[in-house]
């Protein structure tokens, strides 16, 4: 299995995030991807490659031009406000909520950041845009490998992507890598694509992007949004809308869920994907379902990820796997590569 590695990912390295009312060191750190890379190389699972650089049209197929312009210029705007800002990350502090307008981009920078975000836990740094854009190329390259006949390919990148929407960031995510991969498959002639999100946290951005579309089936197994981030999306009654009604499946599970129960949900998701008639699959590969994850609550152990990889492989679909969450940093490489090795 070929891996497309974002060699620029460490340019995104936040200093602090807001967590439970306090500024704390970021959970989403460069070492996450580094540990996966080390484990991939140790097991000699396949070639590790730099991604192809895709045209911006592959990104605008999912994200709005106004939002992309903000991401590309935000750091320059931030430092222009005050040269000492070069030593500070950008953290949102104000947001438009119900009854507020979002069609007009404010001139005030703090208001502009809030327009394009939804939480205070996603610091924007000097290298965020560079890292996120290269990560998008990794996901697109993995999808391209599948189009060229490979059974599977892996996009190893950070920051992750599945919380990013068409025109907003949050949950450590800025560009939605899984959605970009799925859209690239569609644009290249795959009639029906499934996105399977197995991160502990619901892929709210991916769901929102495809919610009214019948050509991309989204299935997610995640912590119950009544108690787990991102809270406001991911309930079981969200089935899609309009032409996309029936093409969205949420399988929320309570904190403390063990592998036996989680695996039953995986069977439901893969059965639904088969019924949908998907011709290719994108997997949002979150490893924060691990029992030792510091910000999550499922109880999968390292050996369970071997079973996950085996079951994903039995779906029999050409598959692009995209690295998402996983914050038990020392174990994330072992757990992610267990999935990949068992799949391969």
C-alpha positions in Angstrom: 0.0 0.0 0.0 1.4 3.4 -1.0 1.4 6.2 1.5 1.4 9.8 0.5 3.2 11.7 3.3 2.8 15.5 4.0 6.4 16.4 4.6 5.2 20.0 5.4 2.8 19.0 8.2 5.1 20.2 11.0 4.8 23.8 9.8 1.4 23.7 11.5 2.2 23.5 15.2 -0.2 25.3 17.5 1.0 26.6 20.9 -2.3 26.4 22.9 -6.0 25.6 22.6 -9.0 26.3 24.6 -10.1 23.1 26.4 -12.6 22.9 29.2 -12.3 26.5 30.0 -8.5 26.7 30.1 -5.7 27.3 27.6 -3.7 24.1 27.4 -1.0 22.7 25.2 -2.4 21.4 21.9 -3.4 17.8 21.7 -3.0 17.8 17.9 0.8 17.8 17.5 3.4 16.9 14.8 4.5 13.8 16.7 1.2 12.2 15.8 2.1 11.9 12.1 5.8 11.3 13.0 4.9 8.1 15.0 2.8 6.8 12.1 5.6 7.4 9.7 8.2 5.6 11.9 5.9 2.6 12.2 5.2 2.4 8.5 8.9 2.4 7.8 9.6 -0.1 10.5 7.1 -2.6 9.0 8.1 -1.8 5.4 4.4 -1.7 4.5 4.9 0.1 1.2 6.4 3.1 -0.5 6.2 6.4 1.3 5.8 9.1 -1.4 5.4 12.9 -1.6 2.1 13.8 -3.1 1.3 15.2 -6.5 0.5 18.9 -6.5 -3.1 19.3 -7.7 -4.6 22.3 -9.3 -6.7 24.6 -7.0 -9.8 23.5 -8.9 -9.6 20.2 -6.9 -10.0 22.3 -3.7 -12.7 24.7 -4.9 -14.7 21.6 -5.8 -15.4 21.4 -2.0 -14.4 24.7 -0.4 -15.7 28.2 -1.2 -13.3 30.6 -2.8 -14.0 33.2 -0.1 -13.0 30.8 2.6 -9.9 29.6 0.8 -8.8 33.2 0.3 -9.1 33.8 4.0 -7.0 30.7 4.8 -4.3 31.7 2.4 -4.0 35.3 3.7 -5.0 35.0 7.4 -1.5 34.9 8.8 -0.4 37.9 6.7 -3.4 39.8 7.9 -2.7 38.8 11.5 0.9 40.0 11.5 0.0 43.2 9.7 -2.2 44.1 12.6 0.8 44.1 15.0 4.3 42.8 14.2 4.5 41.1 17.6 1.6 38.8 16.5 4.3 36.8 14.8 4.9 35.1 18.1 1.2 34.4 18.8 -1.3 31.9 17.2 -4.6 33.1 15.9 -7.5 31.8 18.1 -11.1 32.7 17.3 -13.1 34.5 20.1 -16.4 35.7 18.6 -18.8 33.9 16.2 -22.0 34.7 14.3 -24.8 32.5 15.7 -28.5 32.3 15.0 -30.0 35.5 13.4 -26.5 37.0 12.6 -25.5 37.6 9.0 -22.7 35.6 7.4 -23.0 36.9 3.8 -20.9 40.0 4.4 -17.2 39.4 5.3 -16.3 41.8 8.1 -13.3 44.1 7.9 -12.4 43.5 11.6 -9.9 40.6 11.7 -11.3 39.0 14.9 -14.8 39.0 13.4 -13.4 37.6 10.1 -11.8 34.7 12.0 -15.1 34.0 13.8 -17.0 34.0 10.5 -14.9 31.1 9.2 -14.6 29.0 12.4 -16.7 27.4 15.1 -14.5 26.8 18.1 -11.6 28.2 20.1 -9.7 24.9 20.0 -8.1 25.2 16.6 -5.1 27.6 16.6 -4.1 29.0 13.2 -0.3 29.3 12.9 2.2 30.7 10.5 2.3 27.4 8.6 -1.3 26.3 8.9 -2.2 27.1 5.3 0.9 25.5 3.8 0.4 22.3 5.9 -3.3 22.0 5.2 -2.8 22.6 1.4 -0.1 20.0 1.2 -2.4 17.6 3.2 -5.1 18.1 0.6 -2.7 17.0 -2.1 -2.0 13.8 0.0 -5.7 12.9 0.1 -6.1 13.7 -3.6 -3.0 11.6 -4.5 -4.4 8.7 -2.5 -7.7 8.9 -4.4 -5.8 9.1 -7.7 -3.9 5.9 -6.9 -7.3 4.2 -6.4 -8.5 5.6 -9.7 -5.4 4.1 -11.3 -6.2 0.6 -10.1 -4.6 0.3 -6.7 -6.6 -1.5 -4.2 -5.9 1.0 -1.5 -3.7 4.0 -0.6 -3.1 6.0 2.5 -2.9 9.8 3.1 -0.7 10.5 6.1 -1.1 14.2 6.9 -2.0 16.7 9.5 -3.8 18.8 10.4 -6.8 16.5 10.1 -9.8 17.4 8.0 -13.2 15.9 8.8 -14.5 18.7 10.9 -13.9 21.4 8.2 -16.9 22.4 6.2 -17.3 24.1 2.9 -16.4 27.5 4.5 -15.4 26.9 8.1 -12.7 25.4 10.2 -12.8 23.8 13.7 -11.8 20.7 15.6 -8.2 21.1 14.4 -9.4 20.8 10.8 -9.0 23.4 8.0 -9.5 21.6 4.7 -11.7 18.5 4.5 -9.3 15.9 3.1 -11.8 13.0 3.0 -14.4 15.1 1.2 -11.7 16.3 -1.3 -10.8 12.6 -2.0 -14.4 11.6 -2.4 -15.1 14.5 -4.8 -12.0 13.7 -6.8 -13.3 10.1 -7.2 -16.6 11.5 -8.4 -15.1 14.0 -10.8 -13.1 11.2 -12.3 -16.1 9.1 -13.1 -16.8 7.0 -10.0 -20.6 7.0 -10.0 -21.2 6.3 -6.3 -18.7 6.9 -3.5 -18.9 6.2 0.2 -17.2 8.0 3.0 -16.8 6.0 6.2 -15.8 8.0 9.2 -14.5 5.9 12.1 -13.0 8.8 14.2 -14.3 9.1 17.7 -15.7 12.5 16.9 -18.5 12.9 14.3 -17.3 14.2 10.9 -19.7 17.2 10.9 -17.9 18.9 8.1 -18.1 15.9 5.8 -21.7 15.3 6.6 -22.6 19.0 5.9 -20.8 19.0 2.6 -22.6 15.9 1.2 -25.9 16.1 3.1 -28.1 16.9 0.1 -26.3 14.7 -2.4 -27.3 11.3 -3.6 -24.0 10.3 -5.1 -21.8 10.3 -1.9 -23.0 8.1 1.0 -21.7 9.3 4.4 -21.6 6.9 7.4 -20.1 7.7 10.8 -19.5 5.8 14.0 -18.8 8.2 16.8 -19.4 9.3 20.3 -22.9 10.5 21.1 -23.2 14.2 20.3 -25.3 14.8 23.4 -22.1 14.5 25.4 -19.2 14.4 22.9 -17.6 17.0 20.6 -18.7 18.5 18.1 -22.0 18.2 20.0 -24.4 19.8 17.5 -24.4 17.2 14.7 -24.2 13.5 14.4 -27.6 12.3 15.8 -29.1 9.1 14.4 -32.1 10.9 12.9 -29.9 12.8 10.4 -30.6 10.9 7.2 -29.8 13.5 4.6 -32.1 15.9 2.9 -33.6 16.6 -0.6 -31.9 14.4 -3.2 -29.6 13.1 -0.5 -32.3 11.7 1.8 -31.2 8.3 2.8 -27.5 8.8 1.9 -26.4 9.7 5.5 -26.0 7.3 8.3 -25.0 8.2 11.9 -24.3 5.6 14.4 -23.7 7.4 17.7 -22.4 5.3 20.6 -22.1 6.1 24.4 -18.8 6.9 26.0 -17.3 3.6 27.3 -18.3 1.6 24.3 -16.1 -1.5 23.8 -14.9 -3.1 20.6 -17.6 -5.8 20.5 -20.3 -3.2 20.4 -18.3 -0.8 18.1 -17.7 -3.7 15.7 -21.5 -4.3 15.4 -21.9 -0.7 14.4 -19.1 -1.1 11.8 -21.1 -4.0 10.3 -24.2 -1.8 10.1 -22.2 0.9 8.3 -20.5 -1.4 5.8 -23.8 -3.1 5.1 -25.4 0.2 4.3 -22.5 1.2 2.1 -22.9 -2.1 0.2 -26.7 -1.5 -0.2 -26.0 2.0 -1.5 -23.9 0.4 -4.2 -20.7 2.3 -3.6 -17.9 1.7 -6.2 -15.1 3.2 -4.0 -14.7 4.2 -0.4 -12.9 6.9 1.5 -12.1 6.1 5.2 -11.7 8.9 7.7 -9.2 6.9 9.8 -9.4 8.3 13.3 -7.5 6.4 15.9 -9.0 8.3 18.9 -11.3 5.4 19.5 -8.3 3.9 21.4 -8.8 3.2 25.1 -5.9 5.4 26.1 -6.9 8.5 24.1 -6.9 11.6 26.4 -9.9 13.4 24.8 -12.1 10.5 23.8 -14.1 7.7 25.4 -14.2 4.4 23.5 -12.4 1.2 24.6 -10.6 -0.2 21.5 -7.2 -1.7 22.1 -4.3 -2.0 19.7 -5.1 -5.5 18.6 -8.7 -4.4 17.8 -7.3 -2.2 15.0 -6.1 -5.3 13.2 -9.7 -6.5 13.1 -10.8 -3.1 11.9 -8.4 -3.3 9.0 -9.5 -6.9 8.1 -13.1 -5.9 8.0 -12.6 -2.8 5.9 -10.7 -5.0 3.4 -13.5 -7.5 3.2 -15.8 -4.7 2.0 -14.0 -5.3 -1.3 -13.9 -1.7 -2.4 -11.0 0.4 -3.8 -10.2 2.5 -0.7 -8.4 5.7 0.1 -7.7 5.9 3.8 -7.1 9.4 5.2 -5.5 10.0 8.6 -7.7 12.0 11.0 -7.6 12.0 14.9 -5.8 10.1 17.5 -4.2 11.8 20.5 -2.6 9.0 22.5 0.6 10.1 20.7 2.9 7.2 21.7 0.4 4.6 20.5 -1.0 6.3 17.4 1.6 4.8 15.1 1.1 1.3 16.2 -2.7 1.6 16.1 -2.9 3.3 12.7 -0.5 0.9 11.0 -2.3 -2.1 12.5 -5.3 -1.0 10.4 -3.2 -0.5 7.3 -1.3 -3.8 7.6 -4.4 -5.9 8.2 -6.1 -4.2 5.3 -3.1 -4.9 3.1 
